[in-house]
Amino acid sequence: MKSITLEADIHFQRRGRGARRVMETGSDPNDEIPVGRLPRITRLMALAIRFDELIQNGDVTDYAELARLGHVSRARVTQIMNLLMLASDIQEEILHLPRVTGGRDPLHLRQLQSVALVPDWRKQRKLWTSLLND
């Protein structure tokens, strides 16, 4: 068996109460970490797009298989996949919503279900605008 030796510079940075954080070589310890978290609806939109890719590539056969793999109900997968029926510009806006820094998310999947089920994209855009202005 052949052994491999790796060499790297590791830098430790002290944090409060003696905790240490390993810094990668060449990284700037002052790089800004994004404040807040992505809204849940943004993560669900990305998940819907990924699920669609899995189905299109043939890696997964249907929503039922996605539900089994994700340990959720088929109804939940359908709710998530309904986001793909939104107009493409609305989907893009959802993917680029600002990070949530505190409190609850401003939008919820429940609110978007009725918008996604409207087949006319112009009406969807009006509903989306009114949802954002509430």
Backbone as a chain_set.jsonl record, in Angstrom:
{"seq": "MKSITLEADIHFQRRGRGARRVMETGSDPNDEIPVGRLPRITRLMALAIRFDELIQNGDVTDYAELARLGHVSRARVTQIMNLLMLASDIQEEILHLPRVTGGRDPLHLRQLQSVALVPDWRKQRKLWTSLLND", "coords": {"N": [[0.842, -1.176, 0.0], [0.572, 2.158, -0.847], [1.673, 5.127, 0.624], [0.444, 8.418, 1.154], [1.469, 11.726, 1.467], [0.351, 14.746, 2.643], [0.846, 18.217, 2.574], [0.167, 21.233, 4.164], [-0.467, 24.612, 5.012], [-1.873, 25.526, 8.003], [-3.931, 27.701, 9.674], [-4.916, 28.991, 12.776], [-7.542, 30.7, 14.315], [-8.358, 32.555, 17.083], [-11.397, 32.55, 18.827], [-14.187, 33.731, 20.749], [-14.199, 32.617, 24.186], [-12.12, 30.778, 24.006], [-12.515, 29.134, 21.825], [-11.575, 27.769, 18.682], [-10.999, 28.444, 15.237], [-10.435, 26.931, 12.185], [-8.526, 28.187, 9.583], [-8.409, 28.343, 6.112], [-5.567, 28.078, 3.971], [-4.556, 30.985, 2.384], [-7.049, 32.138, 2.468], [-8.945, 34.973, 3.305], [-9.324, 36.093, 6.507], [-11.066, 38.095, 7.053], [-13.091, 38.036, 5.249], [-16.401, 38.634, 4.248], [-19.091, 37.069, 5.761], [-22.197, 36.042, 4.628], [-24.982, 37.727, 5.975], [-27.732, 36.57, 7.812], [-30.265, 34.262, 6.585], [-31.224, 32.184, 3.814], [-34.489, 32.621, 2.508], [-37.083, 30.257, 3.212], [-38.81, 29.701, 1.075], [-37.211, 30.298, -1.095], [-35.301, 28.277, -0.94], [-36.998, 26.106, -1.357], [-37.845, 26.605, -3.971], [-35.454, 26.284, -5.383], [-35.106, 23.597, -4.828], [-37.285, 22.469, -6.174], [-36.545, 22.99, -8.805], [-34.254, 21.409, -8.943], [-35.37, 18.852, -8.469], [-36.914, 18.643, -10.779], [-34.888, 18.513, -12.705], [-33.773, 16.034, -12.003], [-35.868, 14.327, -12.692], [-36.115, 14.88, -15.444], [-33.621, 13.978, -16.369], [-33.881, 11.314, -15.968], [-33.033, 10.129, -13.669], [-34.735, 9.843, -11.585], [-37.977, 8.485, -11.488], [-40.631, 9.482, -11.018], [-42.903, 11.657, -9.134], [-43.671, 10.192, -6.92], [-41.497, 8.54, -6.394], [-39.605, 10.48, -5.731], [-40.793, 11.394, -3.385], [-40.591, 9.115, -1.756], [-37.783, 8.887, -1.569], [-37.185, 11.286, -0.305], [-38.497, 11.059, 2.062], [-41.029, 12.18, 2.477], [-44.488, 13.117, 1.927], [-46.336, 12.348, -1.106], [-48.015, 14.392, -1.741], [-46.74, 16.602, -0.621], [-44.45, 16.773, -2.222], [-45.699, 17.401, -4.61], [-46.735, 19.932, -3.969], [-44.34, 21.374, -3.761], [-43.322, 21.058, -6.344], [-45.248, 22.433, -7.767], [-44.378, 25.02, -7.772], [-42.923, 25.313, -10.055], [-44.737, 25.977, -11.96], [-45.036, 28.634, -11.885], [-44.576, 31.849, -13.417], [-41.585, 32.409, -15.261], [-40.085, 34.711, -14.599], [-41.05, 35.294, -12.068], [-40.202, 33.05, -10.687], [-37.46, 33.506, -10.808], [-37.271, 35.853, -9.284], [-38.013, 34.82, -6.807], [-35.867, 33.133, -6.313], [-33.944, 35.025, -5.856], [-34.629, 36.426, -3.586], [-34.214, 38.642, -0.78], [-31.998, 37.929, 1.983], [-33.135, 36.589, 5.106], [-32.953, 38.209, 8.088], [-33.914, 38.18, 10.628], [-36.648, 37.014, 12.611], [-39.723, 35.873, 11.108], [-40.122, 34.297, 7.856], [-40.919, 36.295, 4.999], [-42.575, 35.353, 2.955], [-44.583, 32.469, 2.231], [-44.921, 29.035, 1.274], [-47.578, 28.235, 1.16], [-48.915, 30.615, 0.521], [-48.125, 30.989, -2.093], [-49.174, 28.882, -3.519], [-51.807, 29.277, -4.536], [-51.266, 31.244, -6.402], [-49.53, 29.94, -8.174], [-51.226, 28.09, -9.324], [-52.761, 29.462, -11.106], [-53.315, 29.666, -14.475], [-52.675, 31.73, -16.298], [-50.006, 33.754, -16.954], [-49.832, 36.535, -16.842], [-51.821, 37.212, -15.018], [-50.786, 35.877, -12.857], [-48.51, 37.427, -12.367], [-49.688, 39.825, -11.496], [-50.948, 38.935, -9.154], [-48.677, 38.138, -7.762], [-47.342, 40.597, -7.431], [-49.198, 41.929, -5.799], [-49.044, 40.271, -3.61], [-46.431, 40.717, -2.726], [-46.638, 43.366, -1.974], [-48.261, 43.348, 0.232]], "CA": [[0.0, 0.0, 0.0], [1.359, 3.37, -1.008], [1.22, 6.202, 1.505], [0.416, 9.76, 0.569], [1.699, 12.767, 2.451], [-0.162, 16.05, 2.249], [1.37, 19.317, 3.36], [-0.62, 22.451, 4.025], [-0.39, 25.563, 6.115], [-3.149, 25.68, 8.695], [-3.895, 28.832, 10.585], [-6.004, 28.994, 13.736], [-7.936, 32.025, 14.767], [-9.078, 32.438, 18.35], [-12.708, 33.177, 18.927], [-14.598, 33.852, 22.144], [-14.136, 31.486, 25.101], [-11.064, 29.83, 23.668], [-12.826, 28.335, 20.642], [-10.681, 28.04, 17.555], [-11.544, 28.21, 13.909], [-9.371, 26.648, 11.228], [-8.573, 29.044, 8.415], [-7.73, 27.76, 4.966], [-4.454, 28.862, 3.473], [-4.906, 31.92, 1.328], [-8.343, 32.789, 2.658], [-8.893, 36.192, 4.097], [-10.194, 35.918, 7.658], [-12.014, 39.202, 7.129], [-14.127, 37.896, 4.231], [-17.721, 38.798, 4.83], [-20.023, 35.95, 5.736], [-23.519, 36.631, 4.423], [-25.799, 37.863, 7.179], [-29.071, 36.03, 7.652], [-30.438, 32.973, 5.936], [-32.084, 32.215, 2.646], [-35.877, 32.318, 2.85], [-37.473, 28.87, 2.944], [-39.401, 29.609, -0.264], [-36.083, 30.291, -2.031], [-34.745, 26.927, -0.913], [-37.965, 25.204, -1.98], [-37.809, 26.859, -5.409], [-34.244, 25.61, -5.875], [-35.36, 22.166, -4.722], [-38.191, 22.118, -7.269], [-35.745, 22.981, -10.038], [-33.391, 20.217, -8.871], [-36.233, 17.686, -8.658], [-37.268, 18.6, -12.198], [-33.696, 18.012, -13.406], [-33.658, 14.595, -11.734], [-36.885, 13.644, -13.49], [-35.766, 15.038, -16.859], [-32.449, 13.143, -16.663], [-34.219, 9.91, -15.778], [-32.477, 9.615, -12.417], [-35.912, 9.544, -10.772], [-39.057, 8.269, -12.453], [-41.833, 10.288, -10.802], [-43.03, 12.334, -7.843], [-43.766, 9.181, -5.86], [-40.131, 8.128, -6.057], [-39.008, 11.617, -5.015], [-41.371, 11.397, -2.042], [-39.979, 8.023, -0.997], [-36.384, 9.228, -1.306], [-37.118, 12.43, 0.606], [-39.258, 10.745, 3.279], [-42.164, 13.094, 2.59], [-45.654, 12.624, 1.194], [-46.413, 12.737, -2.517], [-48.679, 15.694, -1.771], [-45.727, 17.628, -0.335], [-43.634, 16.912, -3.432], [-46.532, 18.117, -5.58], [-46.754, 21.342, -3.567], [-43.045, 21.957, -4.111], [-43.205, 21.076, -7.808], [-46.166, 23.446, -8.293], [-43.638, 26.278, -7.942], [-42.429, 25.358, -11.436], [-45.798, 26.52, -12.808], [-44.971, 30.091, -11.82], [-43.884, 32.511, -14.525], [-40.123, 32.308, -15.067], [-39.559, 35.892, -13.911], [-41.406, 35.157, -10.658], [-39.268, 32.056, -10.157], [-36.168, 34.17, -10.64], [-37.378, 36.753, -8.127], [-38.024, 33.976, -5.604], [-34.494, 32.663, -6.1], [-33.096, 36.151, -5.46], [-35.203, 37.179, -2.46], [-33.181, 39.011, 0.194], [-31.833, 37.045, 3.133], [-33.919, 36.898, 6.297], [-32.011, 38.447, 9.192], [-34.568, 37.937, 11.912], [-38.086, 36.817, 12.55], [-40.286, 34.905, 10.169], [-39.989, 34.55, 6.424], [-41.999, 37.15, 4.523], [-43.457, 34.592, 2.064], [-44.692, 31.057, 2.545], [-45.376, 28.19, 0.172], [-49.045, 28.263, 1.164], [-49.354, 31.823, -0.171], [-47.812, 30.904, -3.524], [-49.904, 27.797, -4.17], [-52.917, 29.821, -5.319], [-50.682, 31.989, -7.526], [-48.968, 28.967, -9.117], [-52.293, 27.348, -9.997], [-53.39, 30.322, -12.113], [-52.589, 29.351, -15.719], [-52.297, 32.942, -17.036], [-48.832, 34.362, -16.319], [-50.095, 37.949, -16.551], [-52.573, 37.244, -13.756], [-49.824, 35.476, -11.822], [-47.659, 38.586, -12.043], [-50.495, 40.757, -10.697], [-51.092, 38.33, -7.823], [-47.346, 38.179, -7.148], [-47.11, 41.982, -7.031], [-50.037, 42.228, -4.639], [-48.516, 39.477, -2.486], [-45.234, 41.409, -2.243], [-47.007, 44.657, -1.396], [-49.029, 43.17, 1.477]], "C": [[0.887, 1.238, 0.0], [0.815, 4.469, -0.094], [1.335, 7.541, 0.789], [0.607, 10.758, 1.693], [1.191, 14.083, 1.881], [0.437, 17.103, 3.157], [0.538, 20.55, 3.085], [-0.379, 23.335, 5.23], [-1.78, 25.701, 6.716], [-2.988, 26.794, 9.703], [-5.112, 28.755, 11.498], [-6.282, 30.423, 14.149], [-8.739, 31.851, 16.044], [-10.397, 33.193, 18.256], [-13.059, 33.234, 20.403], [-14.528, 32.542, 22.909], [-13.16, 30.404, 24.665], [-11.359, 28.956, 22.463], [-11.872, 28.728, 19.516], [-11.386, 27.731, 16.257], [-10.373, 27.996, 12.965], [-9.574, 27.524, 10.008], [-7.828, 28.362, 7.284], [-6.606, 28.683, 4.525], [-4.937, 29.765, 2.338], [-6.256, 32.591, 1.512], [-8.166, 33.997, 3.562], [-9.831, 36.041, 5.289], [-11.239, 37.017, 7.785], [-13.074, 39.143, 6.034], [-15.488, 37.967, 4.901], [-18.536, 37.523, 4.665], [-21.4, 36.56, 5.572], [-24.331, 36.619, 5.713], [-27.181, 37.304, 6.877], [-29.069, 34.686, 6.955], [-31.331, 33.134, 4.716], [-33.513, 31.916, 3.078], [-36.214, 30.878, 2.459], [-38.035, 28.721, 1.534], [-38.32, 29.611, -1.339], [-35.48, 28.897, -2.101], [-35.688, 25.921, -1.565], [-38.001, 25.384, -3.497], [-36.6, 26.161, -6.032], [-34.428, 24.093, -5.848], [-36.277, 21.697, -5.848], [-37.435, 22.039, -8.59], [-34.848, 21.746, -10.074], [-34.195, 18.945, -9.087], [-36.602, 17.527, -10.121], [-36.096, 18.08, -13.033], [-33.55, 16.51, -13.226], [-34.662, 13.796, -12.56], [-36.537, 13.703, -14.973], [-34.592, 14.143, -17.263], [-32.732, 11.659, -16.518], [-33.627, 9.3, -14.52], [-33.591, 9.186, -11.465], [-37.081, 9.429, -11.742], [-40.252, 9.204, -12.278], [-41.833, 10.922, -9.413], [-43.067, 11.344, -6.683], [-42.375, 8.714, -5.435], [-39.393, 9.247, -5.317], [-39.5, 11.649, -3.571], [-40.75, 10.296, -1.186], [-38.545, 8.352, -0.624], [-36.251, 10.347, -0.277], [-37.859, 12.224, 1.912], [-40.35, 11.781, 3.554], [-43.325, 12.509, 1.806], [-45.595, 13.06, -0.268], [-47.075, 14.103, -2.645], [-47.68, 16.819, -1.534], [-44.834, 17.858, -1.55], [-44.411, 17.679, -4.49], [-46.594, 19.602, -5.249], [-45.465, 22.037, -3.974], [-42.923, 22.096, -5.623], [-44.162, 22.081, -8.455], [-45.471, 24.796, -8.487], [-43.105, 26.429, -9.364], [-43.485, 25.885, -12.404], [-45.855, 28.039, -12.748], [-44.254, 30.632, -13.049], [-42.386, 32.539, -14.224], [-39.543, 33.523, -14.349], [-39.907, 35.875, -12.426], [-40.476, 34.152, -9.988], [-37.907, 32.693, -9.886], [-36.183, 35.114, -9.444], [-37.35, 35.972, -6.819], [-36.613, 33.51, -5.288], [-33.575, 33.771, -5.607], [-33.716, 37.007, -4.354], [-34.098, 37.522, -1.464], [-33.163, 38.043, 1.369], [-32.681, 37.533, 4.306], [-32.943, 37.045, 7.459], [-32.623, 38.21, 10.553], [-36.052, 37.755, 11.731], [-38.482, 35.785, 11.516], [-40.027, 35.293, 8.73], [-41.167, 35.395, 5.937], [-43.013, 36.408, 3.638], [-43.432, 33.124, 2.447], [-45.233, 30.306, 1.339], [-46.897, 28.236, 0.04], [-49.568, 29.463, 0.372], [-49.15, 31.72, -1.683], [-48.575, 29.814, -4.254], [-51.029, 28.335, -5.049], [-52.41, 30.605, -6.532], [-50.194, 31.006, -8.589], [-50.05, 28.241, -9.903], [-53.084, 28.179, -11.0], [-52.62, 30.118, -13.417], [-52.082, 30.574, -16.501], [-51.155, 33.66, -16.302], [-49.043, 35.841, -16.02], [-50.852, 38.1, -15.234], [-51.667, 36.84, -12.596], [-48.976, 36.665, -11.389], [-48.409, 39.611, -11.2], [-50.66, 40.229, -9.274], [-49.771, 38.383, -7.059], [-47.051, 39.576, -6.626], [-47.94, 42.33, -5.806], [-49.567, 41.456, -3.405], [-47.282, 40.157, -1.877], [-45.574, 42.72, -1.546], [-47.816, 44.549, -0.115], [-48.19, 43.291, 2.708]], "O": [[1.841, 1.331, 0.772], [-0.394, 4.701, -0.058], [2.203, 7.751, -0.058], [-0.019, 10.647, 2.747], [1.558, 14.479, 0.775], [0.526, 16.909, 4.369], [0.238, 20.877, 1.937], [-0.118, 22.852, 6.332], [-2.748, 25.965, 6.003], [-2.034, 26.824, 10.481], [-6.219, 28.481, 11.035], [-5.373, 31.237, 14.308], [-9.699, 31.08, 16.077], [-10.494, 34.287, 17.701], [-12.256, 32.804, 21.231], [-14.771, 31.476, 22.344], [-13.378, 29.225, 24.945], [-10.536, 28.113, 22.105], [-11.428, 29.872, 19.424], [-12.258, 26.865, 16.192], [-9.43, 28.787, 12.946], [-10.676, 27.593, 9.462], [-6.724, 27.855, 7.485], [-6.68, 29.902, 4.682], [-5.653, 29.318, 1.441], [-6.578, 33.527, 0.78], [-7.329, 34.008, 4.464], [-11.035, 35.874, 5.093], [-12.195, 36.878, 8.547], [-13.868, 40.072, 5.889], [-15.691, 37.423, 5.986], [-18.652, 36.977, 3.568], [-21.749, 37.496, 6.291], [-24.357, 35.626, 6.442], [-27.733, 37.543, 5.802], [-28.027, 34.061, 6.76], [-32.092, 34.096, 4.604], [-33.732, 31.05, 3.925], [-35.682, 30.354, 1.48], [-37.768, 27.722, 0.865], [-38.494, 28.989, -2.387], [-35.181, 28.394, -3.185], [-35.243, 24.995, -2.243], [-38.169, 24.408, -4.229], [-36.712, 25.526, -7.08], [-33.958, 23.391, -6.743], [-36.057, 20.626, -6.414], [-37.659, 21.132, -9.392], [-34.703, 21.111, -11.118], [-33.755, 18.051, -9.809], [-36.605, 16.415, -10.65], [-36.293, 17.296, -13.961], [-33.239, 15.793, -14.177], [-34.344, 12.72, -13.066], [-36.649, 12.702, -15.681], [-34.571, 13.61, -18.372], [-31.908, 10.831, -16.906], [-33.706, 8.088, -14.321], [-33.412, 8.284, -10.647], [-37.167, 10.187, -12.707], [-40.826, 9.67, -13.263], [-40.9, 10.75, -8.629], [-42.555, 11.625, -5.599], [-42.115, 8.519, -4.247], [-38.641, 8.981, -4.38], [-38.725, 11.9, -2.648], [-40.422, 10.523, -0.022], [-38.132, 8.123, 0.513], [-35.317, 10.354, 0.525], [-37.857, 13.101, 2.776], [-40.565, 12.2, 4.692], [-43.163, 11.515, 1.098], [-44.899, 14.012, -0.621], [-46.745, 14.88, -3.541], [-47.761, 17.869, -2.172], [-44.498, 18.998, -1.872], [-43.844, 18.517, -5.191], [-46.515, 20.441, -6.147], [-45.492, 23.16, -4.477], [-42.474, 23.127, -6.124], [-43.914, 22.534, -9.572], [-45.927, 25.621, -9.279], [-42.862, 27.545, -9.823], [-43.165, 26.207, -13.548], [-46.629, 28.663, -13.473], [-43.423, 29.947, -13.646], [-41.977, 32.677, -13.071], [-38.603, 33.381, -13.567], [-39.143, 36.387, -11.608], [-40.018, 34.368, -8.866], [-37.286, 32.441, -8.853], [-35.22, 35.169, -8.679], [-36.741, 36.406, -5.841], [-36.207, 33.493, -4.126], [-32.538, 33.492, -5.005], [-33.368, 38.178, -4.204], [-33.141, 36.762, -1.323], [-34.173, 37.424, 1.703], [-32.911, 38.731, 4.47], [-32.198, 36.117, 7.775], [-31.9, 38.055, 11.536], [-36.642, 38.29, 10.792], [-37.684, 34.941, 11.108], [-39.75, 36.451, 8.417], [-42.289, 35.226, 6.414], [-44.18, 36.794, 3.58], [-42.423, 32.598, 2.917], [-45.918, 30.878, 0.491], [-47.43, 28.273, -1.069], [-50.549, 29.344, -0.362], [-49.913, 32.297, -2.459], [-48.624, 29.816, -5.484], [-51.186, 27.895, -6.188], [-53.062, 30.622, -7.576], [-50.422, 31.221, -9.78], [-49.813, 27.819, -11.035], [-53.978, 27.66, -11.669], [-51.415, 30.364, -13.471], [-51.145, 30.448, -17.289], [-51.323, 34.114, -15.171], [-48.492, 36.354, -15.046], [-50.565, 38.994, -14.438], [-51.764, 37.386, -11.497], [-48.752, 36.882, -10.198], [-47.833, 40.203, -10.288], [-50.53, 40.98, -8.307], [-49.75, 38.642, -5.855], [-46.566, 39.731, -5.505], [-47.439, 42.96, -4.875], [-49.686, 41.946, -2.282], [-47.114, 40.168, -0.658], [-44.87, 43.135, -0.626], [-48.036, 45.554, 0.56], [-48.704, 43.164, 3.82]]}, "num_chains": 1, "name": "protein.A"}
